[in-house]
Amino acid sequence: MKKYVKDMTQGKPAGLLLSFMLPMIIGNVFQQFYNMVDSMIVGRYVGATALAAVGATGSLNFFIFAVCNGLSNGVGVVVSQYFGADNEKQVKKAIGNAIYIMLTSALIMGSLGVILARPLLTLLKTPADIIGNSVVYMQIMCGGVFAVALYNGVAAILRGIGDSKTPLYFLIVSSILNVGLDLLFVRVFHMGVAGAGIATIIAQFLSGIGSLCFALKTNPYFRLQREHMRARADIIRQCVRIGIPLSFQMSLIAISCIVLQSVVNTFGSVVVATYTATNRIEQLVQQPYNSLGMAMSTYTGQNVGAGKLDRVKKGYRTGLVMMGIFSMLMLPLAQFGGEFVMRLFVNEADVIAMGSQAIKITSYFYFFLGLIYVSRGTLNGAGDATFSFINGIVEMIGRICFAKPFTMIPGVGVWGIWGATAFTWFITGIVSVIRYMQGKWKRVMIKSE
C-alpha cells in the first residue's frame, strides 16, 4: 500500500512538497504540452486564423469545465482529510460516491456547452472570420467533457492519498498519443480545428481510463465493496460543500477571462491569435506554481485531518520560499525567451513581435501569481469554502474592471489586455495572503466518523 500513497503528516515539509510536486510538474507540463501542440499544429498547418478560432473558445471551455474540475478537487480535499485522519472506511466511501458527482456534473455542463456554443460565442463578439471554426471546436470539447472529468476526478483522488505519480504516467502516454493524433487528423486528414479537438478528447479519455484501471488493480483504497458504492448524502454533501465553492471560484475566474476575451476580440484576429499564443505560454509558465499549489492542498488536507495545524503553518512558510525561488528563475526566461517561444506557434512576424512584448509585461508579476497558488492550495486543502468565493470574486472584478479601461489609456492601448491580467494577479495575491493570515481556515476541518 505504501508504494501508492504518501503520508504527509510526518517529515520535513520541504522534502515532502518537493517529492510530491515534481511528478505533478512533469505531468502538468505534459498536459500543457499537448494543449500547446494543438495550437502549434493548428497555427502552423492551418493558419493564424484557425489558431484564433481555437483561442476564442478558451475562456468558455474553461467555464464549462470549471464545475467538473471544482467538484473533483472537492472530492480530493475530502479524501485527503479522511486519509490524514487514518479513516480508510470514509476514504473508500468518498471514492465510491465520487462517480455520482462526476457523472452528473459532466452530463449537465457538457450538454449546456454543446447547445449554447454559438449563442455564447456570438455574444462575445467573436470575429466573423473565425466563429464557424470556434463553434465546431467548442462543441467537440464540451461533448467530450466526461473524458476531462474522468481524468481529473481520478487524479484528484489519487493526489488526496498522496499518489502524484500514477496520473503522470498516463499523461505522458496520452500526450505522446495526442501529438500523433493531432498530426494525423490535422496535417494528414486535413480536419482542421475539429481534428485538434477530437485528438485532445481521445487523449484525455485514454488517460482517465488508464489511470482508473491501474488504480483499481494496484491501490487498495480503490478496491471498493458494495457498501462503499452506496450513495451517501453526508459524503456527497461534504464533497459538494467544498467542491461547489471551488467550482464557483473557477467559474468566476472563467467569466472574468470571458470578459477579457470579449475585449480582445474587438481588436481583430491578429490580436486574438497573439492572445491565444501568450495564454498557452503563460499556462506552461504557471505549472511550477500550479504543482506547488496542488502539493500544498494535499499536504494541508492531510495535516488538517490529523489535527496538526502547526505543520500546516510551517508548510505554508516553506511554500512561500519555494515560490519565491521559482519566480526568480522564471523572470529572466520570460524576458529573453519570449520571441523564441512565440515562433513555435506562428510564423506571422506581427504576432511574434506583439506576443514577445506581452510576455515581458506579465512576467514582472509572477511573484504575485505564486502568492495566489500557495495561499489557494493551503486554504482549499483546509476546506475554507468561503475563501473560494472571495478568490473568484476578486479575480473576476479585477479583470472586468481593468480590461477595457486599461486599453483606453493613451499610450497603453492593446497592451492593457495583458496589463489587466498582471494587475489582477497583484491584487488577488495580496488578498489571498490576508485571508490566510486571518486564520479562519483552522476552524473548517471535516469531521471524521
TAUR-V884583 format. One record per run of one state. SS is the DSSP state (alpha for helix, beta for strand, coil for the rest). FROM is the first residue (numbers start at 1). TO is the last residue. If there is no record, write none. Layout:
SS|FROM|TO ; SS|FROM|TO
This chain:
coil|1|1 ; alpha|2|4 ; coil|5|12 ; alpha|13|45 ; coil|46|47 ; alpha|48|55 ; coil|56|57 ; alpha|58|84 ; coil|85|87 ; alpha|88|123 ; coil|124|130 ; alpha|131|143 ; coil|144|144 ; alpha|145|160 ; coil|161|165 ; alpha|166|188 ; coil|189|191 ; alpha|192|218 ; coil|219|219 ; alpha|220|222 ; coil|223|225 ; alpha|226|229 ; coil|230|232 ; alpha|233|265 ; coil|266|268 ; alpha|269|285 ; coil|286|286 ; alpha|287|305 ; coil|306|308 ; alpha|309|345 ; coil|346|348 ; alpha|349|363 ; coil|364|365 ; alpha|366|381 ; coil|382|384 ; alpha|385|407 ; coil|408|412 ; alpha|413|438 ; coil|439|439 ; alpha|440|443 ; coil|444|449
